Amino acid sequence: MNRNELEQIAQQGESETIEFKKSTAQIRRAMETLCGMLNGHGGRVLFGITPQGQIVGQTVSDKTLREVVDQPRRFEPPGTVAQTRIDLGDDKELLVLEAQPDPTRRPYIFDGRPYQRVGSTTSVMPQETYHRLLAERPDSRTRWETLRAEGYGVADLDQEEILRTVRLGVAAGRLPESTGGDIPDILHRLELLKGGRLNNAAIVLFGTCFLPDYPQCQLRMARFRGVDKSEFLDQRQIEGHAFALLDEAMLFLRRHLPVAGRVVPGLFEREDEPLFPLEVLREALVNAFCHRDYTIAGGAVSLAIYDDRLEIWSDGTLPSGLTPEDLKRDHTSKPSNPLIAKVFYLRGVIERWGRGTQKIVELCVKAGHPEPEFGEQAGSVWVRFVPSGYIAPHRVAHDLTERQREVLQITAHHGPIPLREIMQQMASPPASATVRDDLYHLKRLELVDSAGHGRGAVWRLRREESS
């Protein structure tokens, strides 16, 4: 770096990768900044430049050099910091320390604390960010799921669920038939028990007691009335191991998911199917349980059903380098919790590594729905399912009955349609006068229109509702 380059840097000012210090008297603050740069994209601290960008230099003594050499030893893990001295003349020098990060070793800490660099500011790294970076390290010993479950033993696990996992794994051809029924041996094979001690993954997968140590083993479910969270029809919050939570979520979906009905050709019966294929939603829930950030103590997987959509949220962020758009195409499998994901795979719940989100998209399209939307917001990852057709509202001025909503759905899918055909499509048709009254009531609410008179009258959804 020559004098011209130095003056250009000073003129541009401080940034995410550049910081000025007037002298090495500020060495500690400089090391905190270098720690933040090691946790980012690297950068340089220049001693001998004021915060205003004035090049003043300083005298660099042997004592100064020893102090500068000693400080980087307080990084954990050891960080690479290169040193450069620039002679300014008149016994003045500029000292440059350059952080050269290794992304596989992040997060770095200095003197016991992690730091981050945001713009030209250095601050203590938030705990959630630190744990996320820690979980991304290739060294599995630092991941949350591999840490010891202090105070928990085999007796604190759902042993029947463990044996069920073995049965399903053997049936799927992913566990050998010789696995047997010895619980500690099974846990050892699944890498959930080492040296006689359980890890956190064992609690997430099979635990029976969660509070106060594992509040994150939680599922939140809600069926909202309308298209926002102002009012709900059902709301539940439960704790449990991942397989129990998955079962509870599927029960909730079967109870509250709108039904798309159709008449089977050649039969006087109606076949009811969930609006969204349950296989799609199960895949999305499994994805959430495997990839969520369990270091967030108050975190959870959330399932929300609205009149016009369904959403699944999980606390955490996407793996470094992945975007929501990447989830719809081929991408590297980077499960945040590979041990947990491995047990789901051995049990036969996950079919192929790295194909979960693509499978969700393919099954949705196959069922005739738009591609689901993936997103990342406020420290959470979400997937949103939107139906291809009309969904009858629960409330217009006042609550609609289930029969009135059924009439709306039939009219939306088959209109213009006469009264007699509406009744043929209904699961349990009442008297024709009752259905006629419902239609006129819906017409007064401006939800349907009619054309013709008497037996020749046909009904259709109003254009405003079907658009």
Secondary structure as the mmCIF struct_conf table of DSSP 4:
data_model
#
loop_
_struct_conf.conf_type_id
_struct_conf.id
_struct_conf.beg_label_comp_id
_struct_conf.beg_label_asym_id
_struct_conf.beg_label_seq_id
_struct_conf.end_label_comp_id
_struct_conf.end_label_asym_id
_struct_conf.end_label_seq_id
HELX_RH_AL_P HELX_RH_AL_P1 ARG A 3 GLN A 12
BEND BEND1 GLU A 16 THR A 17
STRN STRN1 ILE A 18 LYS A 21
BEND BEND2 LYS A 22 SER A 23
HELX_RH_3T_P HELX_RH_3T_P1 THR A 24 GLN A 26
HELX_RH_AL_P HELX_RH_AL_P2 ILE A 27 LEU A 38
TURN_TY1_P TURN_TY1_P1 ASN A 39 HIS A 41
STRN STRN2 GLY A 43 PHE A 47
TURN_TY1_P TURN_TY1_P2 GLY A 48 GLY A 48
STRN STRN3 ILE A 49 ILE A 49
TURN_TY1_P TURN_TY1_P3 PRO A 51 GLN A 52
STRN STRN4 ILE A 55 ILE A 55
STRN STRN5 GLN A 58 GLN A 58
HELX_RH_AL_P HELX_RH_AL_P3 ASP A 62 ASP A 70
HELX_RH_3T_P HELX_RH_3T_P2 GLN A 71 ARG A 74
STRN STRN6 PHE A 75 GLU A 76
BEND BEND3 PRO A 77 PRO A 77
STRN STRN7 THR A 80 GLY A 89
TURN_TY1_P TURN_TY1_P4 ASP A 90 ASP A 91
STRN STRN8 LYS A 92 GLN A 100
HELX_RH_3T_P HELX_RH_3T_P3 PRO A 103 ARG A 105
HELX_LH_PP_P HELX_LH_PP_P1 ARG A 106 TYR A 108
STRN STRN9 ILE A 109 PHE A 110
TURN_TY1_P TURN_TY1_P5 ASP A 111 GLY A 112
STRN STRN10 ARG A 113 VAL A 118
TURN_TY1_P TURN_TY1_P6 GLY A 119 SER A 120
STRN STRN11 THR A 121 VAL A 124
HELX_LH_PP_P HELX_LH_PP_P2 MET A 125 PRO A 126
HELX_RH_AL_P HELX_RH_AL_P4 GLN A 127 ALA A 135
TURN_TY1_P TURN_TY1_P7 GLU A 136 GLU A 136
BEND BEND4 ARG A 137 PRO A 138
HELX_RH_3T_P HELX_RH_3T_P4 SER A 140 THR A 142
BEND BEND5 ARG A 143 ARG A 143
HELX_RH_3T_P HELX_RH_3T_P5 TRP A 144 THR A 146
BEND BEND6 LEU A 147 LEU A 147
STRN STRN12 ARG A 148 ARG A 148
TURN_TY1_P TURN_TY1_P8 GLU A 150 GLY A 151
HELX_RH_3T_P HELX_RH_3T_P6 VAL A 154 ASP A 156
STRN STRN13 LEU A 157 LEU A 157
HELX_RH_AL_P HELX_RH_AL_P5 GLN A 159 ALA A 171
TURN_TY1_P TURN_TY1_P9 ALA A 172 GLY A 173
BEND BEND7 ARG A 174 LEU A 175
HELX_RH_3T_P HELX_RH_3T_P7 GLU A 177 THR A 179
BEND BEND8 GLY A 181 GLY A 181
HELX_RH_AL_P HELX_RH_AL_P6 ILE A 183 ARG A 189
TURN_TY1_P TURN_TY1_P10 LEU A 190 GLU A 191
STRN STRN14 LEU A 193 LYS A 194
TURN_TY1_P TURN_TY1_P11 GLY A 195 GLY A 196
STRN STRN15 ARG A 197 LEU A 198
STRN STRN16 ASN A 199 ASN A 199
HELX_RH_AL_P HELX_RH_AL_P7 ASN A 200 PHE A 206
STRN STRN17 GLY A 207 GLY A 207
BEND BEND9 THR A 208 THR A 208
TURN_TY1_P TURN_TY1_P12 LEU A 211 ASP A 213
TURN_TY1_P TURN_TY1_P13 PRO A 215 GLN A 216
BEND BEND10 CYS A 217 CYS A 217
STRN STRN18 GLN A 218 PHE A 224
BEND BEND11 ARG A 225 SER A 230
STRN STRN19 PHE A 232 GLU A 239
HELX_RH_AL_P HELX_RH_AL_P8 ALA A 242 HIS A 256
BEND BEND12 LEU A 257 LEU A 257
STRN STRN20 VAL A 259 VAL A 263
HELX_LH_PP_P HELX_LH_PP_P3 VAL A 264 VAL A 264
TURN_TY1_P TURN_TY1_P14 PRO A 265 GLY A 266
BEND BEND13 LEU A 267 PHE A 268
STRN STRN21 ARG A 270 PRO A 274
BEND BEND14 LEU A 275 PHE A 276
HELX_RH_AL_P HELX_RH_AL_P9 LEU A 278 HIS A 291
BEND BEND15 ARG A 292 ARG A 292
TURN_TY1_P TURN_TY1_P15 TYR A 294 THR A 295
TURN_TY1_P TURN_TY1_P16 ALA A 297 GLY A 298
STRN STRN22 VAL A 301 ILE A 305
BEND BEND16 ASP A 307 ASP A 308
STRN STRN23 LEU A 310 ASP A 315
BEND BEND17 GLY A 316 GLY A 316
HELX_LH_PP_P HELX_LH_PP_P4 LEU A 318 PRO A 319
TURN_TY1_P TURN_TY1_P17 SER A 320 GLY A 321
HELX_RH_3T_P HELX_RH_3T_P8 PRO A 324 LYS A 328
BEND BEND18 ARG A 329 ARG A 329
BEND BEND19 SER A 336 SER A 336
HELX_RH_AL_P HELX_RH_AL_P10 PRO A 338 LEU A 346
TURN_TY1_P TURN_TY1_P18 ARG A 347 GLY A 348
BEND BEND20 VAL A 349 VAL A 349
BEND BEND21 ARG A 352 ARG A 352
TURN_TY1_P TURN_TY1_P19 TRP A 353 GLY A 354
HELX_RH_AL_P HELX_RH_AL_P11 GLY A 356 LYS A 366
TURN_TY1_P TURN_TY1_P20 ALA A 367 GLY A 368
HELX_LH_PP_P HELX_LH_PP_P5 HIS A 369 PRO A 372
STRN STRN24 GLU A 373 GLN A 377
TURN_TY1_P TURN_TY1_P21 ALA A 378 GLY A 379
STRN STRN25 SER A 380 PHE A 385
BEND BEND22 SER A 388 GLY A 389
BEND BEND23 HIS A 394 HIS A 394
STRN STRN26 ARG A 395 ARG A 395
BEND BEND24 VAL A 396 HIS A 398
STRN STRN27 ASP A 399 ASP A 399
HELX_LH_PP_P HELX_LH_PP_P6 LEU A 400 THR A 401
HELX_RH_AL_P HELX_RH_AL_P12 GLU A 402 HIS A 414
BEND BEND25 PRO A 416 PRO A 416
STRN STRN28 ILE A 417 PRO A 418
HELX_RH_AL_P HELX_RH_AL_P13 LEU A 419 GLN A 425
BEND BEND26 MET A 426 SER A 428
HELX_RH_AL_P HELX_RH_AL_P14 SER A 432 ARG A 444
TURN_TY1_P TURN_TY1_P22 LEU A 445 GLU A 446
BEND BEND27 LEU A 447 LEU A 447
STRN STRN29 VAL A 448 ALA A 451
BEND BEND28 GLY A 452 GLY A 452
HELX_RH_3T_P HELX_RH_3T_P9 GLY A 454 GLY A 456
STRN STRN30 VAL A 458 LEU A 461
HELX_RH_AL_P HELX_RH_AL_P15 ARG A 463 SER A 466
#
